[in-house]
Amino acid sequence: MAISKIGILGAGAMGSGIAQVAAQAGYEVVLSDTEESIVDRAYSKIAAFMDKSIEKGRLTAEQKDESLSLINRTTGISAFEDADLVIEAIIEDLELKKNAFSELEEVCKPEAIFASNTSSMSITVLAGATKRPEQFAGMHFFNPPALMKLVEIIRGYYSSDATIGTLDAVAKKMGKVTVEVKKDSPGFVVNRILIAQFAEAIRLLEEGVATPEDIDTAIKTGLNYPMGPFELQDFTGVDIAYFVMNYFYDEFKDPRWNPPQAIKALIRAGRLGKKSGAGWYDH
């Protein structure tokens, strides 16, 4: 199926970033959230990011204007009725996502493809909220989407080869590197490995082996990672890491995924990372 118009549900950090890379790839974009102010803030964030790219010589003013002209802002989902592809990028809450897809099913044209940007949840379960499981797959971008190259393309149980091929082509047109996740397993590839690293780093802290600062330094200089595990949790959201650990624990029933007490303490204290002003570190 040829894709020309992409609807993006959710205008947070991920949704706005996906909207940006889609528009820069030449796709017409409909960016939606629950409130006009959220969508407008996302649009301003996209424009500001493009201004920095212009300063660095990576983008021209003409390219910025052309890309921004392709982004249509809205609230609700009625404007998705003629979208060829809808990418959901709302909060990591299974029931909210399922409800969103149930509503999209009633609005979108029958041939439209649905994709979820979930980082860990079952694509098969989400697809079950629609009448088009063959036209449903995961399309997991990484934060920030404008800079991170990887997109995981995840098969649900019923995802068709045509759907996977279309999403792969769309991601590559956006300049991304893709990997196909052939089995709908919690966390897919990256988060399955990353969350294990987060949990082990927290256990090292709890055991008094090293401080967060030294653990981050060791990982950055010893493994050549750009960020250490505590820095990365603060950047992406301590609550996101906590949610995924709980999700893995529920799915696998394996105690290694049970969130350590130290991260539970942060969540209870409202220290969710940079977005709240404090996480493992003060910001």
N, C-alpha and C positions, 0 to 999 in steps of 0.2 A: 504493500500500500504506500502510495506517495504521501509524504507528510509536508504540509505547508503551514498549518496553523496549530500551535501548541498552547493548550491551556495549562496553567500552573496554579494549583490550589494551595495557598499558603504563601504569605509574603514575608516570612521571617528571613533569617540569615541564609538558609538553604534555598528557599523559594526565590528570593530576590537574586541570588547568585545564579541559579539555573535560568531564570528569566534573562539575565544579562548574557550568558553564553549562548542561549538560544537565539536572542535577537542579533548578536554579533555574527552568528552563523547564517543570518538571513531569514530566519523563521519569523512569521507573524506570531506575536505572543499575547495571550490574555492572562494577566496576573490578577489574582483575586484573593481577598481575605475577608474577615468578618466586618472590619471597619475601614472606612475610607482613609482615616489617618494612618493606619498601618501600611496600606498600599502606597500612599503618598510618601511616607518615610522610606519605604523600600526603593521607590523610584529615585528619590533624592540620593540615597546611598549608592545606587547604580551610577548615577550621573557623577557623583564625587569620585568614585573609583575610576571611571573613564577619564576624568580630568587628570588624575594622577598618572594614568597611562599615557596621556597626551604629553605631560611634562617629561616623561621618560622616553618619549619618542616611539612608543609601542602602538600608538593609535593617533589618527588625525582627527581634527575637529569635525571634518565632514563625516568620517566614519562614526563618530560619537552621535552626531545628529541623526544620521540614518538609522543607527541601531535603536536609539531612544524613540524614534518615530514608529518603530515596529511594536512597541510595548503599549498595550491598551490596558488601562487600569479599571478595575470594577470591584464590586462586592457581590457576594452570592455566586451562583453558578449558572444562571440563565445564559450568560454570554458564552458558555462552553458548548452551546447546542450545535455549532458547526465546526468544532475543533476536531482535528484528525487524531490528535494524541493529547491525553490529559495526564499530567504528572502530579501526583499528590505529594505535598511536602509539608504536612501539618505536624502537630506534636505527636510524639511517639506514644500514642494511646490506642490500643487495639480497637476498642469499641468506637471511639471517635472516627478512626479511619474507616471502619466497616460502615458506619452510618453515612460518612461522606461518599463512599463508593455506591451505596444504595441510592443516594440522592442523584449522583451523577448518572447512574444507570437510567433514571427516568428522564433525564434532560438531553444526554448526548446521543448523537446519531448511532445507529446500530453498528456501523463499520469502524467506529472510533476505537483506538487502542487505549487501554488504561495501564498506567505504571505507577508504582509506589516508590518513593525515595526512602522508605524505611531502611534503617541500618541493620536490623536484626530480626524483625517479625516475619512470620510465615506468609509467604506470598500466596500459597494455596488457600489459607484461611481468609485472607483479604479478598481474593478472587471469588470466594464463595458468597460474598455479599452482592455479587453481580450476576448477570445472565450471560456473561461473555468470558468465562475462564480461559478459553483458548486465546483470547485477545488481551490477556492480562499477564504482566510480568513485573519483576523488580527492576528498577533503574536507580541504583544507589550512587549518587554523587558524593564527593568528599568536601569537607569544609576548609577553606572557602572554594566554592565551585569555580570561580573565575581563575583560580591559580592551580588548584589540584587537578592533575591529569587523569586520574583513574575514575572509571565508572564500572561498577559491577552490574552485569546484566544477569538477572536471576530468574531461572525457570521455576514457575509453579508446577504443580502436578500436571495441569492440562495445557500449559503454555505451548502454542504451536511454534513450529520452526519459523514460519513466516513472521510471527510477532517478534521472536528473538532477533531475527535478521533485520527487521525494520528498526528496532530499538538500537541495535548495534550500529546500523548505518547512521541514524540520527546522532548518536553520541560521537561517532567519528567525524561527522560533519561539523560538530561543535569543537573539534580539535582534541578530543579525548582519546585516551588509551582504554580499551575495554578488556575485561575478562568475563568469560561465561561461567556462571555458577550453575552447574548441571543438576544439582540436587538442592531442594528447598530445605536447607538445614539452618538452624538458628545462628545468626551472626555472619552467615555466608563465609567469606574467606577472611577479610581483613579484621572484622570485629571479633571473630572467633579467636584469632591470635592476639589481637590488641587487648581485649578485656582480660585475658589470662595474664598478660604482662602487667596490667593495672593492678589486678588483685594481688599478684606476687609482690609488686613494689610496696603495696600497702602493708602486706604481712611483714616485709623486711623492716618497715618503719615501726610496726607494732612490737616486733621482737627486739627493737633497739639496735638493730644491726647498723643502721645509718640514718642520717637526717634526710628529709625530702630534698634539700639542696644538694647533698652529696650523692644521693641516688640519681637525681636528674643529671648531675655532672658526669657521673660514671657512665650512664647510658649514652649521653651525647658524645662524650669523648671516646668511650670504649667501643660503642656500636655505630658511631657516626650518625646517630639520629638527630634531626634538627631540633627536636624538643624532647625533654625527659617526660616520664609518665605523669608526674604531678603537674608539671607545666601544661602538658597536653590536656589533662582533665580540667584544669582551670580554664583553658582556652575553649574547649568544646562544651563544657558544662559538667560539673561533678554529678549533678542530678541525672544526666544522660548515662554516665558510666554506671551509676547506682541502679538505674532502671534496667539497663541491659544485663547487669549481673543477676538481678532478681528474675528477669525473664529467662535467662539461661538456667538458673537454679530450678525454676518451675518446669522447664522443658526437659532438662537432662536428669534431674534428681540426683545430682552429683555434688557433694559438699564443697568441692573446690570452687564452685561458682557462688557459694553463699557469701554475700557481701561482708567483708571484715567490719568489725565494730567501729574502726576509725572513720570509715566513710559514712556509716550510719550516723555517727556523732556530728559530722559536718552537715549532713542533710537536715538533721533536727535543729541545728543552730542556724539554718538558712544560709550557710556558706556554700553557694552553688558555683563559685568560680568568678571569672571577670565580670559576668553579667550582673552579679549581685554585689560586686565590690570586694569580695573575699571568697577564698576557697581553701585550698591547701596553703596558699599564700595570701597576704593582704595586697590589694591592688588599689 
